[in-house]
Amino acid sequence: MADFGPELRRLLRKAGCSKIRDGKGSHEIWTSPRTQRAFPVPQRIRSRHTANAILKQTGLPKAF
């Protein structure tokens, strides 16, 4: 099974997003400079749909 987490984090950092803190359970809280919003990112992302939804929250195009 694929893990989209490392690639997604690389794309987020490249876009200027930054990790604010660890969230509850196995999530991290990140912020986007484009949307000025915070959003959760799971440690392991098994679904490309979830990875693309996170990119959409940051204002980035689909990549998976």
PDB file of N, CA, C and O in Angstrom:
ATOM      1  N   MET A   1       0.827  -1.176   0.000  1.00  0.00           N
ATOM      2  CA  MET A   1       0.000   0.000   0.000  1.00  0.00           C
ATOM      3  C   MET A   1       0.878   1.249   0.000  1.00  0.00           C
ATOM      4  O   MET A   1       1.884   1.298   0.707  1.00  0.00           O
ATOM      5  N   ALA A   2       0.512   2.234  -0.771  1.00  0.00           N
ATOM      6  CA  ALA A   2       1.308   3.451  -0.893  1.00  0.00           C
ATOM      7  C   ALA A   2       1.113   4.366   0.309  1.00  0.00           C
ATOM      8  O   ALA A   2       0.055   4.379   0.939  1.00  0.00           O
ATOM      9  N   ASP A   3       2.159   5.131   0.611  1.00  0.00           N
ATOM     10  CA  ASP A   3       2.086   6.150   1.655  1.00  0.00           C
ATOM     11  C   ASP A   3       2.409   7.481   0.986  1.00  0.00           C
ATOM     12  O   ASP A   3       3.550   7.721   0.594  1.00  0.00           O
ATOM     13  N   PHE A   4       1.408   8.344   0.857  1.00  0.00           N
ATOM     14  CA  PHE A   4       1.570   9.623   0.190  1.00  0.00           C
ATOM     15  C   PHE A   4       2.108  10.707   1.116  1.00  0.00           C
ATOM     16  O   PHE A   4       2.356  11.826   0.666  1.00  0.00           O
ATOM     17  N   GLY A   5       2.292  10.405   2.389  1.00  0.00           N
ATOM     18  CA  GLY A   5       2.720  11.378   3.388  1.00  0.00           C
ATOM     19  C   GLY A   5       4.033  12.084   3.089  1.00  0.00           C
ATOM     20  O   GLY A   5       4.057  13.315   3.075  1.00  0.00           O
ATOM     21  N   PRO A   6       5.133  11.361   2.848  1.00  0.00           N
ATOM     22  CA  PRO A   6       6.413  12.043   2.599  1.00  0.00           C
ATOM     23  C   PRO A   6       6.386  12.965   1.372  1.00  0.00           C
ATOM     24  O   PRO A   6       6.907  14.079   1.414  1.00  0.00           O
ATOM     25  N   GLU A   7       5.782  12.495   0.298  1.00  0.00           N
ATOM     26  CA  GLU A   7       5.706  13.317  -0.916  1.00  0.00           C
ATOM     27  C   GLU A   7       4.815  14.540  -0.687  1.00  0.00           C
ATOM     28  O   GLU A   7       5.128  15.635  -1.155  1.00  0.00           O
ATOM     29  N   LEU A   8       3.714  14.353   0.028  1.00  0.00           N
ATOM     30  CA  LEU A   8       2.816  15.470   0.324  1.00  0.00           C
ATOM     31  C   LEU A   8       3.529  16.518   1.174  1.00  0.00           C
ATOM     32  O   LEU A   8       3.419  17.714   0.902  1.00  0.00           O
ATOM     33  N   ARG A   9       4.255  16.084   2.194  1.00  0.00           N
ATOM     34  CA  ARG A   9       4.988  17.039   3.039  1.00  0.00           C
ATOM     35  C   ARG A   9       6.045  17.799   2.243  1.00  0.00           C
ATOM     36  O   ARG A   9       6.271  18.985   2.484  1.00  0.00           O
ATOM     37  N   ARG A  10       6.691  17.121   1.296  1.00  0.00           N
ATOM     38  CA  ARG A  10       7.671  17.781   0.449  1.00  0.00           C
ATOM     39  C   ARG A  10       7.014  18.878  -0.384  1.00  0.00           C
ATOM     40  O   ARG A  10       7.555  19.976  -0.511  1.00  0.00           O
ATOM     41  N   LEU A  11       5.837  18.575  -0.954  1.00  0.00           N
ATOM     42  CA  LEU A  11       5.109  19.568  -1.741  1.00  0.00           C
ATOM     43  C   LEU A  11       4.643  20.736  -0.872  1.00  0.00           C
ATOM     44  O   LEU A  11       4.679  21.888  -1.304  1.00  0.00           O
ATOM     45  N   LEU A  12       4.206  20.435   0.353  1.00  0.00           N
ATOM     46  CA  LEU A  12       3.756  21.497   1.252  1.00  0.00           C
ATOM     47  C   LEU A  12       4.909  22.435   1.611  1.00  0.00           C
ATOM     48  O   LEU A  12       4.746  23.655   1.585  1.00  0.00           O
ATOM     49  N   ARG A  13       6.068  21.875   1.944  1.00  0.00           N
ATOM     50  CA  ARG A  13       7.234  22.710   2.281  1.00  0.00           C
ATOM     51  C   ARG A  13       7.669  23.556   1.087  1.00  0.00           C
ATOM     52  O   ARG A  13       8.027  24.724   1.244  1.00  0.00           O
ATOM     53  N   LYS A  14       7.638  22.965  -0.101  1.00  0.00           N
ATOM     54  CA  LYS A  14       8.022  23.675  -1.322  1.00  0.00           C
ATOM     55  C   LYS A  14       7.086  24.859  -1.567  1.00  0.00           C
ATOM     56  O   LYS A  14       7.518  25.885  -2.092  1.00  0.00           O
ATOM     57  N   ALA A  15       5.813  24.731  -1.194  1.00  0.00           N
ATOM     58  CA  ALA A  15       4.829  25.789  -1.382  1.00  0.00           C
ATOM     59  C   ALA A  15       4.862  26.825  -0.257  1.00  0.00           C
ATOM     60  O   ALA A  15       4.113  27.801  -0.292  1.00  0.00           O
ATOM     61  N   GLY A  16       5.720  26.617   0.735  1.00  0.00           N
ATOM     62  CA  GLY A  16       5.828  27.594   1.817  1.00  0.00           C
ATOM     63  C   GLY A  16       5.002  27.270   3.043  1.00  0.00           C
ATOM     64  O   GLY A  16       4.974  28.059   3.988  1.00  0.00           O
ATOM     65  N   CYS A  17       4.335  26.141   3.052  1.00  0.00           N
ATOM     66  CA  CYS A  17       3.547  25.738   4.218  1.00  0.00           C
ATOM     67  C   CYS A  17       4.498  25.314   5.335  1.00  0.00           C
ATOM     68  O   CYS A  17       5.619  24.877   5.078  1.00  0.00           O
ATOM     69  N   SER A  18       4.039  25.447   6.564  1.00  0.00           N
ATOM     70  CA  SER A  18       4.892  25.073   7.692  1.00  0.00           C
ATOM     71  C   SER A  18       4.084  24.339   8.756  1.00  0.00           C
ATOM     72  O   SER A  18       2.889  24.575   8.932  1.00  0.00           O
ATOM     73  N   LYS A  19       4.760  23.457   9.447  1.00  0.00           N
ATOM     74  CA  LYS A  19       4.143  22.694  10.530  1.00  0.00           C
ATOM     75  C   LYS A  19       4.090  23.587  11.767  1.00  0.00           C
ATOM     76  O   LYS A  19       5.101  24.158  12.177  1.00  0.00           O
ATOM     77  N   ILE A  20       2.905  23.698  12.353  1.00  0.00           N
ATOM     78  CA  ILE A  20       2.734  24.510  13.559  1.00  0.00           C
ATOM     79  C   ILE A  20       3.024  23.676  14.795  1.00  0.00           C
ATOM     80  O   ILE A  20       3.795  24.072  15.670  1.00  0.00           O
ATOM     81  N   ARG A  21       2.381  22.502  14.846  1.00  0.00           N
ATOM     82  CA  ARG A  21       2.508  21.661  16.038  1.00  0.00           C
ATOM     83  C   ARG A  21       1.978  20.273  15.728  1.00  0.00           C
ATOM     84  O   ARG A  21       1.402  20.031  14.668  1.00  0.00           O
ATOM     85  N   ASP A  22       2.186  19.359  16.683  1.00  0.00           N
ATOM     86  CA  ASP A  22       1.558  18.046  16.605  1.00  0.00           C
ATOM     87  C   ASP A  22       0.115  18.183  17.072  1.00  0.00           C
ATOM     88  O   ASP A  22      -0.179  18.917  18.015  1.00  0.00           O
ATOM     89  N   GLY A  23      -0.771  17.472  16.406  1.00  0.00           N
ATOM     90  CA  GLY A  23      -2.171  17.490  16.785  1.00  0.00           C
ATOM     91  C   GLY A  23      -2.503  16.281  17.641  1.00  0.00           C
ATOM     92  O   GLY A  23      -1.613  15.598  18.148  1.00  0.00           O
ATOM     93  N   LYS A  24      -3.786  16.026  17.793  1.00  0.00           N
ATOM     94  CA  LYS A  24      -4.217  14.861  18.555  1.00  0.00           C
ATOM     95  C   LYS A  24      -4.002  13.596  17.743  1.00  0.00           C
ATOM     96  O   LYS A  24      -4.145  13.597  16.520  1.00  0.00           O
ATOM     97  N   GLY A  25      -3.663  12.539  18.418  1.00  0.00           N
ATOM     98  CA  GLY A  25      -3.488  11.263  17.739  1.00  0.00           C
ATOM     99  C   GLY A  25      -2.314  11.303  16.794  1.00  0.00           C
ATOM    100  O   GLY A  25      -1.217  11.713  17.174  1.00  0.00           O
ATOM    101  N   SER A  26      -2.531  10.887  15.585  1.00  0.00           N
ATOM    102  CA  SER A  26      -1.442  10.781  14.616  1.00  0.00           C
ATOM    103  C   SER A  26      -1.536  11.873  13.535  1.00  0.00           C
ATOM    104  O   SER A  26      -1.294  11.611  12.357  1.00  0.00           O
ATOM    105  N   HIS A  27      -1.885  13.083  13.948  1.00  0.00           N
ATOM    106  CA  HIS A  27      -2.002  14.191  13.009  1.00  0.00           C
ATOM    107  C   HIS A  27      -1.035  15.313  13.369  1.00  0.00           C
ATOM    108  O   HIS A  27      -0.625  15.456  14.520  1.00  0.00           O
ATOM    109  N   GLU A  28      -0.683  16.098  12.366  1.00  0.00           N
ATOM    110  CA  GLU A  28       0.097  17.314  12.554  1.00  0.00           C
ATOM    111  C   GLU A  28      -0.764  18.477  12.089  1.00  0.00           C
ATOM    112  O   GLU A  28      -1.615  18.308  11.216  1.00  0.00           O
ATOM    113  N   ILE A  29      -0.552  19.657  12.665  1.00  0.00           N
ATOM    114  CA  ILE A  29      -1.268  20.852  12.247  1.00  0.00           C
ATOM    115  C   ILE A  29      -0.302  21.722  11.450  1.00  0.00           C
ATOM    116  O   ILE A  29       0.764  22.095  11.939  1.00  0.00           O
ATOM    117  N   TRP A  30      -0.688  22.039  10.219  1.00  0.00           N
ATOM    118  CA  TRP A  30       0.124  22.840   9.317  1.00  0.00           C
ATOM    119  C   TRP A  30      -0.632  24.120   8.977  1.00  0.00           C
ATOM    120  O   TRP A  30      -1.843  24.205   9.180  1.00  0.00           O
ATOM    121  N   THR A  31       0.083  25.108   8.461  1.00  0.00           N
ATOM    122  CA  THR A  31      -0.541  26.349   8.010  1.00  0.00           C
ATOM    123  C   THR A  31      -0.074  26.669   6.598  1.00  0.00           C
ATOM    124  O   THR A  31       1.042  26.328   6.207  1.00  0.00           O
ATOM    125  N   SER A  32      -0.941  27.327   5.842  1.00  0.00           N
ATOM    126  CA  SER A  32      -0.650  27.676   4.463  1.00  0.00           C
ATOM    127  C   SER A  32      -0.538  29.194   4.321  1.00  0.00           C
ATOM    128  O   SER A  32      -1.420  29.917   4.786  1.00  0.00           O
ATOM    129  N   PRO A  33       0.528  29.690   3.689  1.00  0.00           N
ATOM    130  CA  PRO A  33       0.630  31.135   3.485  1.00  0.00           C
ATOM    131  C   PRO A  33      -0.360  31.656   2.433  1.00  0.00           C
ATOM    132  O   PRO A  33      -0.681  32.844   2.418  1.00  0.00           O
ATOM    133  N   ARG A  34      -0.835  30.778   1.567  1.00  0.00           N
ATOM    134  CA  ARG A  34      -1.783  31.195   0.530  1.00  0.00           C
ATOM    135  C   ARG A  34      -3.176  31.455   1.102  1.00  0.00           C
ATOM    136  O   ARG A  34      -3.810  32.462   0.788  1.00  0.00           O
ATOM    137  N   THR A  35      -3.634  30.544   1.933  1.00  0.00           N
ATOM    138  CA  THR A  35      -5.001  30.647   2.450  1.00  0.00           C
ATOM    139  C   THR A  35      -5.057  31.202   3.870  1.00  0.00           C
ATOM    140  O   THR A  35      -6.139  31.530   4.356  1.00  0.00           O
ATOM    141  N   GLN A  36      -3.906  31.314   4.547  1.00  0.00           N
ATOM    142  CA  GLN A  36      -3.837  31.796   5.930  1.00  0.00           C
ATOM    143  C   GLN A  36      -4.695  30.946   6.871  1.00  0.00           C
ATOM    144  O   GLN A  36      -5.271  31.460   7.830  1.00  0.00           O
ATOM    145  N   ARG A  37      -4.773  29.653   6.591  1.00  0.00           N
ATOM    146  CA  ARG A  37      -5.575  28.737   7.403  1.00  0.00           C
ATOM    147  C   ARG A  37      -4.716  27.584   7.890  1.00  0.00           C
ATOM    148  O   ARG A  37      -3.714  27.222   7.274  1.00  0.00           O
ATOM    149  N   ALA A  38      -5.132  27.024   9.000  1.00  0.00           N
ATOM    150  CA  ALA A  38      -4.484  25.831   9.539  1.00  0.00           C
ATOM    151  C   ALA A  38      -5.271  24.607   9.080  1.00  0.00           C
ATOM    152  O   ALA A  38      -6.488  24.672   8.907  1.00  0.00           O
ATOM    153  N   PHE A  39      -4.570  23.496   8.884  1.00  0.00           N
ATOM    154  CA  PHE A  39      -5.225  22.272   8.437  1.00  0.00           C
ATOM    155  C   PHE A  39      -4.469  21.071   8.992  1.00  0.00           C
ATOM    156  O   PHE A  39      -3.255  21.138   9.184  1.00  0.00           O
ATOM    157  N   PRO A  40      -5.187  19.959   9.254  1.00  0.00           N
ATOM    158  CA  PRO A  40      -4.531  18.757   9.776  1.00  0.00           C
ATOM    159  C   PRO A  40      -3.945  17.908   8.651  1.00  0.00           C
ATOM    160  O   PRO A  40      -4.495  17.837   7.552  1.00  0.00           O
ATOM    161  N   VAL A  41      -2.819  17.269   8.951  1.00  0.00           N
ATOM    162  CA  VAL A  41      -2.181  16.337   8.021  1.00  0.00           C
ATOM    163  C   VAL A  41      -1.902  15.051   8.794  1.00  0.00           C
ATOM    164  O   VAL A  41      -1.140  15.073   9.760  1.00  0.00           O
ATOM    165  N   PRO A  42      -2.504  13.926   8.387  1.00  0.00           N
ATOM    166  CA  PRO A  42      -2.233  12.656   9.066  1.00  0.00           C
ATOM    167  C   PRO A  42      -0.784  12.213   8.877  1.00  0.00           C
ATOM    168  O   PRO A  42      -0.141  12.587   7.896  1.00  0.00           O
ATOM    169  N   GLN A  43      -0.275  11.424   9.807  1.00  0.00           N
ATOM    170  CA  GLN A  43       1.083  10.893   9.683  1.00  0.00           C
ATOM    171  C   GLN A  43       1.197   9.995   8.455  1.00  0.00           C
ATOM    172  O   GLN A  43       2.132  10.133   7.665  1.00  0.00           O
ATOM    173  N   ARG A  44       0.265   9.096   8.298  1.00  0.00           N
ATOM    174  CA  ARG A  44       0.248   8.185   7.147  1.00  0.00           C
ATOM    175  C   ARG A  44      -0.975   8.484   6.301  1.00  0.00           C
ATOM    176  O   ARG A  44      -2.100   8.516   6.800  1.00  0.00           O
ATOM    177  N   ILE A  45      -0.744   8.699   5.034  1.00  0.00           N
ATOM    178  CA  ILE A  45      -1.839   8.990   4.111  1.00  0.00           C
ATOM    179  C   ILE A  45      -1.867   7.874   3.079  1.00  0.00           C
ATOM    180  O   ILE A  45      -1.001   7.803   2.207  1.00  0.00           O
ATOM    181  N   ARG A  46      -2.853   7.014   3.177  1.00  0.00           N
ATOM    182  CA  ARG A  46      -2.955   5.848   2.295  1.00  0.00           C
ATOM    183  C   ARG A  46      -3.753   6.130   1.026  1.00  0.00           C
ATOM    184  O   ARG A  46      -3.632   5.399   0.044  1.00  0.00           O
ATOM    185  N   SER A  47      -4.562   7.177   1.039  1.00  0.00           N
ATOM    186  CA  SER A  47      -5.447   7.450  -0.088  1.00  0.00           C
ATOM    187  C   SER A  47      -4.981   8.691  -0.854  1.00  0.00           C
ATOM    188  O   SER A  47      -4.667   9.721  -0.257  1.00  0.00           O
ATOM    189  N   ARG A  48      -4.943   8.576  -2.168  1.00  0.00           N
ATOM    190  CA  ARG A  48      -4.579   9.736  -2.977  1.00  0.00           C
ATOM    191  C   ARG A  48      -5.650  10.810  -2.901  1.00  0.00           C
ATOM    192  O   ARG A  48      -5.364  11.994  -3.079  1.00  0.00           O
ATOM    193  N   HIS A  49      -6.879  10.400  -2.636  1.00  0.00           N
ATOM    194  CA  HIS A  49      -7.979  11.354  -2.505  1.00  0.00           C
ATOM    195  C   HIS A  49      -7.775  12.242  -1.276  1.00  0.00           C
ATOM    196  O   HIS A  49      -8.032  13.445  -1.323  1.00  0.00           O
ATOM    197  N   THR A  50      -7.316  11.645  -0.184  1.00  0.00           N
ATOM    198  CA  THR A  50      -7.029  12.411   1.023  1.00  0.00           C
ATOM    199  C   THR A  50      -5.874  13.374   0.766  1.00  0.00           C
ATOM    200  O   THR A  50      -5.937  14.534   1.170  1.00  0.00           O
ATOM    201  N   ALA A  51      -4.830  12.910   0.104  1.00  0.00           N
ATOM    202  CA  ALA A  51      -3.677  13.758  -0.201  1.00  0.00           C
ATOM    203  C   ALA A  51      -4.093  14.940  -1.084  1.00  0.00           C
ATOM    204  O   ALA A  51      -3.669  16.071  -0.844  1.00  0.00           O
ATOM    205  N   ASN A  52      -4.905  14.687  -2.084  1.00  0.00           N
ATOM    206  CA  ASN A  52      -5.372  15.766  -2.958  1.00  0.00           C
ATOM    207  C   ASN A  52      -6.297  16.732  -2.222  1.00  0.00           C
ATOM    208  O   ASN A  52      -6.281  17.931  -2.501  1.00  0.00           O
ATOM    209  N   ALA A  53      -7.095  16.234  -1.297  1.00  0.00           N
ATOM    210  CA  ALA A  53      -7.975  17.109  -0.512  1.00  0.00           C
ATOM    211  C   ALA A  53      -7.154  18.045   0.370  1.00  0.00           C
ATOM    212  O   ALA A  53      -7.522  19.205   0.554  1.00  0.00           O
ATOM    213  N   ILE A  54      -6.054  17.553   0.911  1.00  0.00           N
ATOM    214  CA  ILE A  54      -5.177  18.399   1.719  1.00  0.00           C
ATOM    215  C   ILE A  54      -4.551  19.476   0.839  1.00  0.00           C
ATOM    216  O   ILE A  54      -4.467  20.634   1.248  1.00  0.00           O
ATOM    217  N   LEU A  55      -4.115  19.114  -0.356  1.00  0.00           N
ATOM    218  CA  LEU A  55      -3.562  20.101  -1.280  1.00  0.00           C
ATOM    219  C   LEU A  55      -4.596  21.165  -1.638  1.00  0.00           C
ATOM    220  O   LEU A  55      -4.262  22.343  -1.772  1.00  0.00           O
ATOM    221  N   LYS A  56      -5.842  20.749  -1.790  1.00  0.00           N
ATOM    222  CA  LYS A  56      -6.916  21.690  -2.110  1.00  0.00           C
ATOM    223  C   LYS A  56      -7.107  22.697  -0.972  1.00  0.00           C
ATOM    224  O   LYS A  56      -7.363  23.874  -1.225  1.00  0.00           O
ATOM    225  N   GLN A  57      -6.986  22.243   0.270  1.00  0.00           N
ATOM    226  CA  GLN A  57      -7.115  23.142   1.427  1.00  0.00           C
ATOM    227  C   GLN A  57      -6.018  24.196   1.441  1.00  0.00           C
ATOM    228  O   GLN A  57      -6.221  25.293   1.961  1.00  0.00           O
ATOM    229  N   THR A  58      -4.865  23.878   0.878  1.00  0.00           N
ATOM    230  CA  THR A  58      -3.749  24.810   0.870  1.00  0.00           C
ATOM    231  C   THR A  58      -3.760  25.737  -0.331  1.00  0.00           C
ATOM    232  O   THR A  58      -2.964  26.673  -0.397  1.00  0.00           O
ATOM    233  N   GLY A  59      -4.648  25.491  -1.276  1.00  0.00           N
ATOM    234  CA  GLY A  59      -4.712  26.310  -2.483  1.00  0.00           C
ATOM    235  C   GLY A  59      -3.810  25.807  -3.595  1.00  0.00           C
ATOM    236  O   GLY A  59      -3.552  26.533  -4.556  1.00  0.00           O
ATOM    237  N   LEU A  60      -3.327  24.577  -3.482  1.00  0.00           N
ATOM    238  CA  LEU A  60      -2.452  23.982  -4.494  1.00  0.00           C
ATOM    239  C   LEU A  60      -3.249  23.046  -5.396  1.00  0.00           C
ATOM    240  O   LEU A  60      -4.283  22.524  -4.979  1.00  0.00           O
ATOM    241  N   PRO A  61      -2.785  22.826  -6.621  1.00  0.00           N
ATOM    242  CA  PRO A  61      -3.484  21.894  -7.512  1.00  0.00           C
ATOM    243  C   PRO A  61      -3.243  20.441  -7.114  1.00  0.00           C
ATOM    244  O   PRO A  61      -2.319  20.130  -6.362  1.00  0.00           O
ATOM    245  N   LYS A  62      -4.095  19.561  -7.635  1.00  0.00           N
ATOM    246  CA  LYS A  62      -3.939  18.131  -7.390  1.00  0.00           C
ATOM    247  C   LYS A  62      -2.592  17.651  -7.904  1.00  0.00           C
ATOM    248  O   LYS A  62      -2.105  18.120  -8.933  1.00  0.00           O
ATOM    249  N   ALA A  63      -1.989  16.704  -7.175  1.00  0.00           N
ATOM    250  CA  ALA A  63      -0.701  16.169  -7.592  1.00  0.00           C
ATOM    251  C   ALA A  63      -0.669  14.646  -7.587  1.00  0.00           C
ATOM    252  O   ALA A  63       0.304  14.049  -8.047  1.00  0.00           O
ATOM    253  N   PHE A  64      -1.714  14.011  -7.075  1.00  0.00           N
ATOM    254  CA  PHE A  64      -1.710  12.546  -6.962  1.00  0.00           C
ATOM    255  C   PHE A  64      -2.867  11.951  -7.728  1.00  0.00           C
ATOM    256  O   PHE A  64      -3.030  10.731  -7.751  1.00  0.00           O
TER     257      PHE A  64
END
